[in-house]
Amino acid sequence: MYVCICNAVTDHEIRQAATAGCSSMAELTMRTGAGSCCGTCIPEADDLLAATRAELDLPLLEQAA
């Protein structure tokens, strides 16, 4: 699904960026262009980035316990 219509950035691309180490909306914008035009996608893109990063961090927390 397209998250950023202006730059044709999909949810898959945002998840890939998060998996590759992207950890902020500013970095996501630099990597993908999401949020650099009208800005309407920023809340959804930021939420998706945070959710994906949280999923990636979860196994580390389970190992520490």
mmCIF file as Biopython writes it, N, C-alpha, C and O atoms, coordinates in Angstrom:
data_model
#
loop_
_atom_site.group_PDB
_atom_site.id
_atom_site.type_symbol
_atom_site.label_atom_id
_atom_site.label_alt_id
_atom_site.label_comp_id
_atom_site.label_asym_id
_atom_site.label_entity_id
_atom_site.label_seq_id
_atom_site.pdbx_PDB_ins_code
_atom_site.Cartn_x
_atom_site.Cartn_y
_atom_site.Cartn_z
_atom_site.occupancy
_atom_site.B_iso_or_equiv
_atom_site.auth_seq_id
_atom_site.auth_asym_id
_atom_site.pdbx_PDB_model_num
ATOM 1   N N  . MET A ? 1  ? 0.848  -1.173  0.000  1.0 0.0 1  A 1 
ATOM 2   C CA . MET A ? 1  ? 0.000  0.000   0.000  1.0 0.0 1  A 1 
ATOM 3   C C  . MET A ? 1  ? 0.896  1.240   0.000  1.0 0.0 1  A 1 
ATOM 4   O O  . MET A ? 1  ? 1.949  1.266   0.638  1.0 0.0 1  A 1 
ATOM 5   N N  . TYR A ? 2  ? 0.457  2.252   -0.723 1.0 0.0 2  A 1 
ATOM 6   C CA . TYR A ? 2  ? 1.202  3.510   -0.736 1.0 0.0 2  A 1 
ATOM 7   C C  . TYR A ? 2  ? 0.941  4.280   0.550  1.0 0.0 2  A 1 
ATOM 8   O O  . TYR A ? 2  ? -0.208 4.495   0.936  1.0 0.0 2  A 1 
ATOM 9   N N  . VAL A ? 3  ? 2.001  4.686   1.197  1.0 0.0 3  A 1 
ATOM 10  C CA . VAL A ? 3  ? 1.909  5.532   2.378  1.0 0.0 3  A 1 
ATOM 11  C C  . VAL A ? 3  ? 2.110  6.983   1.958  1.0 0.0 3  A 1 
ATOM 12  O O  . VAL A ? 3  ? 1.384  7.871   2.403  1.0 0.0 3  A 1 
ATOM 13  N N  . CYS A ? 4  ? 3.093  7.218   1.102  1.0 0.0 4  A 1 
ATOM 14  C CA . CYS A ? 4  ? 3.372  8.555   0.566  1.0 0.0 4  A 1 
ATOM 15  C C  . CYS A ? 4  ? 3.018  8.560   -0.914 1.0 0.0 4  A 1 
ATOM 16  O O  . CYS A ? 4  ? 3.735  7.992   -1.738 1.0 0.0 4  A 1 
ATOM 17  N N  . ILE A ? 5  ? 1.921  9.199   -1.235 1.0 0.0 5  A 1 
ATOM 18  C CA . ILE A ? 5  ? 1.466  9.265   -2.623 1.0 0.0 5  A 1 
ATOM 19  C C  . ILE A ? 5  ? 2.406  10.157  -3.446 1.0 0.0 5  A 1 
ATOM 20  O O  . ILE A ? 5  ? 2.734  9.827   -4.586 1.0 0.0 5  A 1 
ATOM 21  N N  . CYS A ? 6  ? 2.831  11.268  -2.880 1.0 0.0 6  A 1 
ATOM 22  C CA . CYS A ? 6  ? 3.665  12.228  -3.620 1.0 0.0 6  A 1 
ATOM 23  C C  . CYS A ? 6  ? 4.932  11.586  -4.180 1.0 0.0 6  A 1 
ATOM 24  O O  . CYS A ? 6  ? 5.335  11.872  -5.308 1.0 0.0 6  A 1 
ATOM 25  N N  . ASN A ? 7  ? 5.556  10.717  -3.385 1.0 0.0 7  A 1 
ATOM 26  C CA . ASN A ? 7  ? 6.818  10.104  -3.791 1.0 0.0 7  A 1 
ATOM 27  C C  . ASN A ? 7  ? 6.710  8.600   -4.017 1.0 0.0 7  A 1 
ATOM 28  O O  . ASN A ? 7  ? 7.722  7.913   -4.150 1.0 0.0 7  A 1 
ATOM 29  N N  . ALA A ? 8  ? 5.484  8.094   -4.060 1.0 0.0 8  A 1 
ATOM 30  C CA . ALA A ? 8  ? 5.220  6.674   -4.335 1.0 0.0 8  A 1 
ATOM 31  C C  . ALA A ? 8  ? 5.991  5.749   -3.401 1.0 0.0 8  A 1 
ATOM 32  O O  . ALA A ? 8  ? 6.599  4.774   -3.846 1.0 0.0 8  A 1 
ATOM 33  N N  . VAL A ? 9  ? 5.965  6.058   -2.095 1.0 0.0 9  A 1 
ATOM 34  C CA . VAL A ? 9  ? 6.647  5.245   -1.095 1.0 0.0 9  A 1 
ATOM 35  C C  . VAL A ? 9  ? 5.625  4.298   -0.472 1.0 0.0 9  A 1 
ATOM 36  O O  . VAL A ? 9  ? 4.571  4.724   0.001  1.0 0.0 9  A 1 
ATOM 37  N N  . THR A ? 10 ? 5.951  3.015   -0.479 1.0 0.0 10 A 1 
ATOM 38  C CA . THR A ? 10 ? 5.032  2.003   0.040  1.0 0.0 10 A 1 
ATOM 39  C C  . THR A ? 10 ? 5.372  1.616   1.478  1.0 0.0 10 A 1 
ATOM 40  O O  . THR A ? 10 ? 6.451  1.923   1.985  1.0 0.0 10 A 1 
ATOM 41  N N  . ASP A ? 11 ? 4.428  0.940   2.118  1.0 0.0 11 A 1 
ATOM 42  C CA . ASP A ? 11 ? 4.665  0.424   3.465  1.0 0.0 11 A 1 
ATOM 43  C C  . ASP A ? 11 ? 5.830  -0.564  3.459  1.0 0.0 11 A 1 
ATOM 44  O O  . ASP A ? 11 ? 6.602  -0.624  4.415  1.0 0.0 11 A 1 
ATOM 45  N N  . HIS A ? 12 ? 5.953  -1.329  2.391  1.0 0.0 12 A 1 
ATOM 46  C CA . HIS A ? 12 ? 7.054  -2.286  2.270  1.0 0.0 12 A 1 
ATOM 47  C C  . HIS A ? 12 ? 8.409  -1.565  2.281  1.0 0.0 12 A 1 
ATOM 48  O O  . HIS A ? 12 ? 9.349  -2.018  2.933  1.0 0.0 12 A 1 
ATOM 49  N N  . GLU A ? 13 ? 8.503  -0.459  1.566  1.0 0.0 13 A 1 
ATOM 50  C CA . GLU A ? 13 ? 9.753  0.311   1.534  1.0 0.0 13 A 1 
ATOM 51  C C  . GLU A ? 13 ? 10.093 0.880   2.910  1.0 0.0 13 A 1 
ATOM 52  O O  . GLU A ? 13 ? 11.262 0.929   3.294  1.0 0.0 13 A 1 
ATOM 53  N N  . ILE A ? 14 ? 9.077  1.307   3.646  1.0 0.0 14 A 1 
ATOM 54  C CA . ILE A ? 14 ? 9.308  1.847   4.992  1.0 0.0 14 A 1 
ATOM 55  C C  . ILE A ? 14 ? 9.776  0.734   5.922  1.0 0.0 14 A 1 
ATOM 56  O O  . ILE A ? 14 ? 10.687 0.939   6.724  1.0 0.0 14 A 1 
ATOM 57  N N  . ARG A ? 15 ? 9.160  -0.443  5.820  1.0 0.0 15 A 1 
ATOM 58  C CA . ARG A ? 15 ? 9.602  -1.581  6.639  1.0 0.0 15 A 1 
ATOM 59  C C  . ARG A ? 15 ? 11.037 -1.983  6.289  1.0 0.0 15 A 1 
ATOM 60  O O  . ARG A ? 15 ? 11.833 -2.293  7.175  1.0 0.0 15 A 1 
ATOM 61  N N  . GLN A ? 16 ? 11.359 -1.976  5.002  1.0 0.0 16 A 1 
ATOM 62  C CA . GLN A ? 16 ? 12.731 -2.293  4.577  1.0 0.0 16 A 1 
ATOM 63  C C  . GLN A ? 16 ? 13.723 -1.292  5.155  1.0 0.0 16 A 1 
ATOM 64  O O  . GLN A ? 16 ? 14.795 -1.677  5.621  1.0 0.0 16 A 1 
ATOM 65  N N  . ALA A ? 17 ? 13.374 -0.020  5.128  1.0 0.0 17 A 1 
ATOM 66  C CA . ALA A ? 17 ? 14.259 1.014   5.676  1.0 0.0 17 A 1 
ATOM 67  C C  . ALA A ? 17 ? 14.465 0.797   7.172  1.0 0.0 17 A 1 
ATOM 68  O O  . ALA A ? 17 ? 15.583 0.928   7.671  1.0 0.0 17 A 1 
ATOM 69  N N  . ALA A ? 18 ? 13.393 0.467   7.887  1.0 0.0 18 A 1 
ATOM 70  C CA . ALA A ? 18 ? 13.500 0.214   9.326  1.0 0.0 18 A 1 
ATOM 71  C C  . ALA A ? 18 ? 14.401 -0.984  9.593  1.0 0.0 18 A 1 
ATOM 72  O O  . ALA A ? 18 ? 15.234 -0.953  10.499 1.0 0.0 18 A 1 
ATOM 73  N N  . THR A ? 19 ? 14.236 -2.027  8.812  1.0 0.0 19 A 1 
ATOM 74  C CA . THR A ? 19 ? 15.055 -3.229  8.960  1.0 0.0 19 A 1 
ATOM 75  C C  . THR A ? 19 ? 16.523 -2.933  8.668  1.0 0.0 19 A 1 
ATOM 76  O O  . THR A ? 19 ? 17.416 -3.548  9.251  1.0 0.0 19 A 1 
ATOM 77  N N  . ALA A ? 20 ? 16.762 -1.996  7.769  1.0 0.0 20 A 1 
ATOM 78  C CA . ALA A ? 20 ? 18.133 -1.611  7.407  1.0 0.0 20 A 1 
ATOM 79  C C  . ALA A ? 20 ? 18.754 -0.638  8.404  1.0 0.0 20 A 1 
ATOM 80  O O  . ALA A ? 20 ? 19.896 -0.216  8.226  1.0 0.0 20 A 1 
ATOM 81  N N  . GLY A ? 21 ? 18.007 -0.278  9.458  1.0 0.0 21 A 1 
ATOM 82  C CA . GLY A ? 21 ? 18.574 0.563   10.504 1.0 0.0 21 A 1 
ATOM 83  C C  . GLY A ? 21 ? 18.034 1.970   10.594 1.0 0.0 21 A 1 
ATOM 84  O O  . GLY A ? 21 ? 18.447 2.729   11.470 1.0 0.0 21 A 1 
ATOM 85  N N  . CYS A ? 22 ? 17.130 2.337   9.721  1.0 0.0 22 A 1 
ATOM 86  C CA . CYS A ? 22 ? 16.527 3.671   9.770  1.0 0.0 22 A 1 
ATOM 87  C C  . CYS A ? 22 ? 15.751 3.817   11.080 1.0 0.0 22 A 1 
ATOM 88  O O  . CYS A ? 22 ? 14.925 2.965   11.409 1.0 0.0 22 A 1 
ATOM 89  N N  . SER A ? 23 ? 16.011 4.886   11.825 1.0 0.0 23 A 1 
ATOM 90  C CA . SER A ? 23 ? 15.386 5.000   13.141 1.0 0.0 23 A 1 
ATOM 91  C C  . SER A ? 23 ? 14.662 6.319   13.397 1.0 0.0 23 A 1 
ATOM 92  O O  . SER A ? 23 ? 14.180 6.551   14.506 1.0 0.0 23 A 1 
ATOM 93  N N  . SER A ? 24 ? 14.580 7.184   12.391 1.0 0.0 24 A 1 
ATOM 94  C CA . SER A ? 24 ? 13.869 8.445   12.598 1.0 0.0 24 A 1 
ATOM 95  C C  . SER A ? 24 ? 13.148 8.853   11.321 1.0 0.0 24 A 1 
ATOM 96  O O  . SER A ? 24 ? 13.480 8.398   10.227 1.0 0.0 24 A 1 
ATOM 97  N N  . MET A ? 25 ? 12.162 9.716   11.484 1.0 0.0 25 A 1 
ATOM 98  C CA . MET A ? 25 ? 11.416 10.198  10.328 1.0 0.0 25 A 1 
ATOM 99  C C  . MET A ? 25 ? 12.322 11.011  9.416  1.0 0.0 25 A 1 
ATOM 100 O O  . MET A ? 25 ? 12.184 10.944  8.195  1.0 0.0 25 A 1 
ATOM 101 N N  . ALA A ? 26 ? 13.240 11.772  9.980  1.0 0.0 26 A 1 
ATOM 102 C CA . ALA A ? 26 ? 14.172 12.558  9.163  1.0 0.0 26 A 1 
ATOM 103 C C  . ALA A ? 26 ? 15.027 11.641  8.291  1.0 0.0 26 A 1 
ATOM 104 O O  . ALA A ? 26 ? 15.248 11.917  7.111  1.0 0.0 26 A 1 
ATOM 105 N N  . GLU A ? 27 ? 15.499 10.561  8.880  1.0 0.0 27 A 1 
ATOM 106 C CA . GLU A ? 27 ? 16.306 9.608   8.119  1.0 0.0 27 A 1 
ATOM 107 C C  . GLU A ? 27 ? 15.460 8.898   7.065  1.0 0.0 27 A 1 
ATOM 108 O O  . GLU A ? 27 ? 15.925 8.655   5.952  1.0 0.0 27 A 1 
ATOM 109 N N  . LEU A ? 28 ? 14.217 8.565   7.417  1.0 0.0 28 A 1 
ATOM 110 C CA . LEU A ? 28 ? 13.313 7.929   6.459  1.0 0.0 28 A 1 
ATOM 111 C C  . LEU A ? 28 ? 13.064 8.848   5.266  1.0 0.0 28 A 1 
ATOM 112 O O  . LEU A ? 28 ? 13.024 8.391   4.124  1.0 0.0 28 A 1 
ATOM 113 N N  . THR A ? 29 ? 12.898 10.131  5.530  1.0 0.0 29 A 1 
ATOM 114 C CA . THR A ? 29 ? 12.698 11.101  4.453  1.0 0.0 29 A 1 
ATOM 115 C C  . THR A ? 29 ? 13.922 11.151  3.545  1.0 0.0 29 A 1 
ATOM 116 O O  . THR A ? 29 ? 13.786 11.211  2.323  1.0 0.0 29 A 1 
ATOM 117 N N  . MET A ? 30 ? 15.110 11.127  4.134  1.0 0.0 30 A 1 
ATOM 118 C CA . MET A ? 30 ? 16.328 11.146  3.320  1.0 0.0 30 A 1 
ATOM 119 C C  . MET A ? 30 ? 16.449 9.881   2.479  1.0 0.0 30 A 1 
ATOM 120 O O  . MET A ? 30 ? 16.867 9.941   1.322  1.0 0.0 30 A 1 
ATOM 121 N N  . ARG A ? 31 ? 16.087 8.740   3.052  1.0 0.0 31 A 1 
ATOM 122 C CA . ARG A ? 31 ? 16.234 7.466   2.341  1.0 0.0 31 A 1 
ATOM 123 C C  . ARG A ? 31 ? 15.177 7.250   1.272  1.0 0.0 31 A 1 
ATOM 124 O O  . ARG A ? 31 ? 15.476 6.722   0.201  1.0 0.0 31 A 1 
ATOM 125 N N  . THR A ? 32 ? 13.933 7.657   1.554  1.0 0.0 32 A 1 
ATOM 126 C CA . THR A ? 32 ? 12.823 7.300   0.665  1.0 0.0 32 A 1 
ATOM 127 C C  . THR A ? 32 ? 12.127 8.491   0.027  1.0 0.0 32 A 1 
ATOM 128 O O  . THR A ? 32 ? 11.480 8.349   -1.011 1.0 0.0 32 A 1 
ATOM 129 N N  . GLY A ? 33 ? 12.252 9.651   0.631  1.0 0.0 33 A 1 
ATOM 130 C CA . GLY A ? 33 ? 11.520 10.822  0.159  1.0 0.0 33 A 1 
ATOM 131 C C  . GLY A ? 33 ? 10.166 10.980  0.823  1.0 0.0 33 A 1 
ATOM 132 O O  . GLY A ? 33 ? 9.496  11.991  0.618  1.0 0.0 33 A 1 
ATOM 133 N N  . ALA A ? 34 ? 9.750  10.001  1.615  1.0 0.0 34 A 1 
ATOM 134 C CA . ALA A ? 34 ? 8.451  10.077  2.293  1.0 0.0 34 A 1 
ATOM 135 C C  . ALA A ? 34 ? 8.396  11.312  3.186  1.0 0.0 34 A 1 
ATOM 136 O O  . ALA A ? 34 ? 9.307  11.553  3.979  1.0 0.0 34 A 1 
ATOM 137 N N  . GLY A ? 35 ? 7.335  12.087  3.055  1.0 0.0 35 A 1 
ATOM 138 C CA . GLY A ? 35 ? 7.140  13.257  3.890  1.0 0.0 35 A 1 
ATOM 139 C C  . GLY A ? 35 ? 7.805  14.522  3.396  1.0 0.0 35 A 1 
ATOM 140 O O  . GLY A ? 35 ? 7.732  15.555  4.061  1.0 0.0 35 A 1 
ATOM 141 N N  . SER A ? 36 ? 8.454  14.465  2.243  1.0 0.0 36 A 1 
ATOM 142 C CA . SER A ? 36 ? 9.193  15.641  1.779  1.0 0.0 36 A 1 
ATOM 143 C C  . SER A ? 36 ? 8.375  16.600  0.921  1.0 0.0 36 A 1 
ATOM 144 O O  . SER A ? 36 ? 8.858  17.675  0.567  1.0 0.0 36 A 1 
ATOM 145 N N  . CYS A ? 37 ? 7.155  16.228  0.586  1.0 0.0 37 A 1 
ATOM 146 C CA . CYS A ? 37 ? 6.323  17.128  -0.241 1.0 0.0 37 A 1 
ATOM 147 C C  . CYS A ? 37 ? 5.226  17.751  0.614  1.0 0.0 37 A 1 
ATOM 148 O O  . CYS A ? 37 ? 5.471  18.739  1.307  1.0 0.0 37 A 1 
ATOM 149 N N  . CYS A ? 38 ? 4.041  17.197  0.575  1.0 0.0 38 A 1 
ATOM 150 C CA . CYS A ? 38 ? 2.914  17.824  1.275  1.0 0.0 38 A 1 
ATOM 151 C C  . CYS A ? 38 ? 2.902  17.524  2.772  1.0 0.0 38 A 1 
ATOM 152 O O  . CYS A ? 38 ? 2.330  18.291  3.547  1.0 0.0 38 A 1 
ATOM 153 N N  . GLY A ? 39 ? 3.528  16.414  3.194  1.0 0.0 39 A 1 
ATOM 154 C CA . GLY A ? 39 ? 3.609  16.080  4.609  1.0 0.0 39 A 1 
ATOM 155 C C  . GLY A ? 39 ? 2.432  15.316  5.177  1.0 0.0 39 A 1 
ATOM 156 O O  . GLY A ? 39 ? 2.451  14.949  6.352  1.0 0.0 39 A 1 
ATOM 157 N N  . THR A ? 40 ? 1.413  15.068  4.380  1.0 0.0 40 A 1 
ATOM 158 C CA . THR A ? 40 ? 0.227  14.364  4.870  1.0 0.0 40 A 1 
ATOM 159 C C  . THR A ? 40 ? 0.565  12.961  5.378  1.0 0.0 40 A 1 
ATOM 160 O O  . THR A ? 40 ? -0.088 12.462  6.295  1.0 0.0 40 A 1 
ATOM 161 N N  . CYS A ? 41 ? 1.566  12.331  4.798  1.0 0.0 41 A 1 
ATOM 162 C CA . CYS A ? 41 ? 1.907  10.950  5.145  1.0 0.0 41 A 1 
ATOM 163 C C  . CYS A ? 41 ? 2.769  10.831  6.399  1.0 0.0 41 A 1 
ATOM 164 O O  . CYS A ? 41 ? 2.966  9.722   6.897  1.0 0.0 41 A 1 
ATOM 165 N N  . ILE A ? 42 ? 3.277  11.917  6.911  1.0 0.0 42 A 1 
ATOM 166 C CA . ILE A ? 42 ? 4.242  11.849  8.013  1.0 0.0 42 A 1 
ATOM 167 C C  . ILE A ? 42 ? 3.720  11.072  9.226  1.0 0.0 42 A 1 
ATOM 168 O O  . ILE A ? 42 ? 4.446  10.213  9.727  1.0 0.0 42 A 1 
ATOM 169 N N  . PRO A ? 43 ? 2.505  11.321  9.727  1.0 0.0 43 A 1 
ATOM 170 C CA . PRO A ? 43 ? 2.060  10.549  10.891 1.0 0.0 43 A 1 
ATOM 171 C C  . PRO A ? 43 ? 2.017  9.040   10.631 1.0 0.0 43 A 1 
ATOM 172 O O  . PRO A ? 43 ? 2.474  8.255   11.462 1.0 0.0 43 A 1 
ATOM 173 N N  . GLU A ? 44 ? 1.472  8.637   9.490  1.0 0.0 44 A 1 
ATOM 174 C CA . GLU A ? 44 ? 1.380  7.207   9.185  1.0 0.0 44 A 1 
ATOM 175 C C  . GLU A ? 44 ? 2.761  6.600   8.954  1.0 0.0 44 A 1 
ATOM 176 O O  . GLU A ? 44 ? 3.045  5.504   9.437  1.0 0.0 44 A 1 
ATOM 177 N N  . ALA A ? 45 ? 3.613  7.298   8.227  1.0 0.0 45 A 1 
ATOM 178 C CA . ALA A ? 45 ? 4.964  6.798   7.968  1.0 0.0 45 A 1 
ATOM 179 C C  . ALA A ? 45 ? 5.753  6.676   9.267  1.0 0.0 45 A 1 
ATOM 180 O O  . ALA A ? 45 ? 6.464  5.691   9.468  1.0 0.0 45 A 1 
ATOM 181 N N  . ASP A ? 46 ? 5.639  7.653   10.139 1.0 0.0 46 A 1 
ATOM 182 C CA . ASP A ? 46 ? 6.344  7.632   11.422 1.0 0.0 46 A 1 
ATOM 183 C C  . ASP A ? 46 ? 5.835  6.500   12.303 1.0 0.0 46 A 1 
ATOM 184 O O  . ASP A ? 46 ? 6.627  5.813   12.948 1.0 0.0 46 A 1 
ATOM 185 N N  . ASP A ? 47 ? 4.519  6.300   12.337 1.0 0.0 47 A 1 
ATOM 186 C CA . ASP A ? 47 ? 3.940  5.199   13.116 1.0 0.0 47 A 1 
ATOM 187 C C  . ASP A ? 47 ? 4.413  3.846   12.595 1.0 0.0 47 A 1 
ATOM 188 O O  . ASP A ? 47 ? 4.763  2.964   13.380 1.0 0.0 47 A 1 
ATOM 189 N N  . LEU A ? 48 ? 4.423  3.681   11.281 1.0 0.0 48 A 1 
ATOM 190 C CA . LEU A ? 48 ? 4.861  2.424   10.676 1.0 0.0 48 A 1 
ATOM 191 C C  . LEU A ? 48 ? 6.338  2.174   10.951 1.0 0.0 48 A 1 
ATOM 192 O O  . LEU A ? 48 ? 6.737  1.046   11.240 1.0 0.0 48 A 1 
ATOM 193 N N  . LEU A ? 49 ? 7.138  3.210   10.863 1.0 0.0 49 A 1 
ATOM 194 C CA . LEU A ? 49 ? 8.562  3.096   11.172 1.0 0.0 49 A 1 
ATOM 195 C C  . LEU A ? 49 ? 8.758  2.672   12.624 1.0 0.0 49 A 1 
ATOM 196 O O  . LEU A ? 49 ? 9.535  1.759   12.903 1.0 0.0 49 A 1 
ATOM 197 N N  . ALA A ? 50 ? 8.063  3.322   13.543 1.0 0.0 50 A 1 
ATOM 198 C CA . ALA A ? 50 ? 8.188  2.998   14.973 1.0 0.0 50 A 1 
ATOM 199 C C  . ALA A ? 50 ? 7.707  1.583   15.269 1.0 0.0 50 A 1 
ATOM 200 O O  . ALA A ? 50 ? 8.342  0.860   16.037 1.0 0.0 50 A 1 
ATOM 201 N N  . ALA A ? 51 ? 6.596  1.185   14.669 1.0 0.0 51 A 1 
ATOM 202 C CA . ALA A ? 51 ? 6.055  -0.160  14.897 1.0 0.0 51 A 1 
ATOM 203 C C  . ALA A ? 51 ? 7.016  -1.225  14.379 1.0 0.0 51 A 1 
ATOM 204 O O  . ALA A ? 51 ? 7.228  -2.247  15.032 1.0 0.0 51 A 1 
ATOM 205 N N  . THR A ? 52 ? 7.587  -0.988  13.227 1.0 0.0 52 A 1 
ATOM 206 C CA . THR A ? 52 ? 8.530  -1.953  12.660 1.0 0.0 52 A 1 
ATOM 207 C C  . THR A ? 52 ? 9.787  -2.028  13.502 1.0 0.0 52 A 1 
ATOM 208 O O  . THR A ? 52 ? 10.303 -3.117  13.752 1.0 0.0 52 A 1 
ATOM 209 N N  . ARG A ? 53 ? 10.286 -0.882  13.944 1.0 0.0 53 A 1 
ATOM 210 C CA . ARG A ? 53 ? 11.473 -0.879  14.812 1.0 0.0 53 A 1 
ATOM 211 C C  . ARG A ? 53 ? 11.183 -1.604  16.127 1.0 0.0 53 A 1 
ATOM 212 O O  . ARG A ? 53 ? 12.044 -2.317  16.643 1.0 0.0 53 A 1 
ATOM 213 N N  . ALA A ? 54 ? 9.977  -1.427  16.669 1.0 0.0 54 A 1 
ATOM 214 C CA . ALA A ? 54 ? 9.603  -2.110  17.911 1.0 0.0 54 A 1 
ATOM 215 C C  . ALA A ? 54 ? 9.572  -3.621  17.706 1.0 0.0 54 A 1 
ATOM 216 O O  . ALA A ? 54 ? 10.013 -4.375  18.573 1.0 0.0 54 A 1 
ATOM 217 N N  . GLU A ? 55 ? 9.056  -4.065  16.568 1.0 0.0 55 A 1 
ATOM 218 C CA . GLU A ? 55 ? 9.038  -5.498  16.262 1.0 0.0 55 A 1 
ATOM 219 C C  . GLU A ? 55 ? 10.457 -6.042  16.154 1.0 0.0 55 A 1 
ATOM 220 O O  . GLU A ? 55 ? 10.725 -7.161  16.592 1.0 0.0 55 A 1 
ATOM 221 N N  . LEU A ? 56 ? 11.354 -5.274  15.585 1.0 0.0 56 A 1 
ATOM 222 C CA . LEU A ? 56 ? 12.743 -5.709  15.449 1.0 0.0 56 A 1 
ATOM 223 C C  . LEU A ? 56 ? 13.435 -5.777  16.799 1.0 0.0 56 A 1 
ATOM 224 O O  . LEU A ? 56 ? 14.274 -6.650  17.021 1.0 0.0 56 A 1 
ATOM 225 N N  . ASP A ? 57 ? 13.094 -4.866  17.703 1.0 0.0 57 A 1 
ATOM 226 C CA . ASP A ? 57 ? 13.716 -4.823  19.027 1.0 0.0 57 A 1 
ATOM 227 C C  . ASP A ? 57 ? 13.150 -5.869  19.976 1.0 0.0 57 A 1 
ATOM 228 O O  . ASP A ? 57 ? 13.807 -6.216  20.958 1.0 0.0 57 A 1 
ATOM 229 N N  . LEU A ? 58 ? 11.964 -6.375  19.717 1.0 0.0 58 A 1 
ATOM 230 C CA . LEU A ? 58 ? 11.299 -7.313  20.616 1.0 0.0 58 A 1 
ATOM 231 C C  . LEU A ? 58 ? 12.119 -8.566  20.884 1.0 0.0 58 A 1 
ATOM 232 O O  . LEU A ? 58 ? 12.250 -8.940  22.049 1.0 0.0 58 A 1 
ATOM 233 N N  . PRO A ? 59 ? 12.683 -9.243  19.881 1.0 0.0 59 A 1 
ATOM 234 C CA . PRO A ? 59 ? 13.477 -10.435 20.186 1.0 0.0 59 A 1 
ATOM 235 C C  . PRO A ? 59 ? 14.663 -10.149 21.096 1.0 0.0 59 A 1 
ATOM 236 O O  . PRO A ? 59 ? 15.040 -11.006 21.895 1.0 0.0 59 A 1 
ATOM 237 N N  . LEU A ? 60 ? 15.254 -8.974  20.995 1.0 0.0 60 A 1 
ATOM 238 C CA . LEU A ? 60 ? 16.368 -8.621  21.867 1.0 0.0 60 A 1 
ATOM 239 C C  . LEU A ? 60 ? 15.917 -8.516  23.313 1.0 0.0 60 A 1 
ATOM 240 O O  . LEU A ? 60 ? 16.635 -8.934  24.221 1.0 0.0 60 A 1 
ATOM 241 N N  . LEU A ? 61 ? 14.733 -7.963  23.533 1.0 0.0 61 A 1 
ATOM 242 C CA . LEU A ? 61 ? 14.206 -7.847  24.889 1.0 0.0 61 A 1 
ATOM 243 C C  . LEU A ? 61 ? 13.900 -9.219  25.462 1.0 0.0 61 A 1 
ATOM 244 O O  . LEU A ? 61 ? 14.144 -9.458  26.645 1.0 0.0 61 A 1 
ATOM 245 N N  . GLU A ? 62 ? 13.370 -10.128 24.650 1.0 0.0 62 A 1 
ATOM 246 C CA . GLU A ? 62 ? 13.041 -11.466 25.123 1.0 0.0 62 A 1 
ATOM 247 C C  . GLU A ? 62 ? 14.305 -12.233 25.501 1.0 0.0 62 A 1 
ATOM 248 O O  . GLU A ? 62 ? 14.290 -13.003 26.462 1.0 0.0 62 A 1 
ATOM 249 N N  . GLN A ? 63 ? 15.391 -12.038 24.767 1.0 0.0 63 A 1 
ATOM 250 C CA . GLN A ? 63 ? 16.638 -12.725 25.065 1.0 0.0 63 A 1 
ATOM 251 C C  . GLN A ? 63 ? 17.242 -12.226 26.368 1.0 0.0 63 A 1 
ATOM 252 O O  . GLN A ? 63 ? 17.890 -12.994 27.080 1.0 0.0 63 A 1 
ATOM 253 N N  . ALA A ? 64 ? 17.044 -10.970 26.687 1.0 0.0 64 A 1 
ATOM 254 C CA . ALA A ? 64 ? 17.615 -10.387 27.896 1.0 0.0 64 A 1 
ATOM 255 C C  . ALA A ? 64 ? 16.902 -10.875 29.154 1.0 0.0 64 A 1 
ATOM 256 O O  . ALA A ? 64 ? 17.482 -10.865 30.240 1.0 0.0 64 A 1 
ATOM 257 N N  . ALA A ? 65 ? 15.664 -11.297 29.016 1.0 0.0 65 A 1 
ATOM 258 C CA . ALA A ? 65 ? 14.866 -11.711 30.177 1.0 0.0 65 A 1 
ATOM 259 C C  . ALA A ? 65 ? 15.236 -13.070 30.700 1.0 0.0 65 A 1 
ATOM 260 O O  . ALA A ? 65 ? 14.645 -13.540 31.672 1.0 0.0 65 A 1 
#
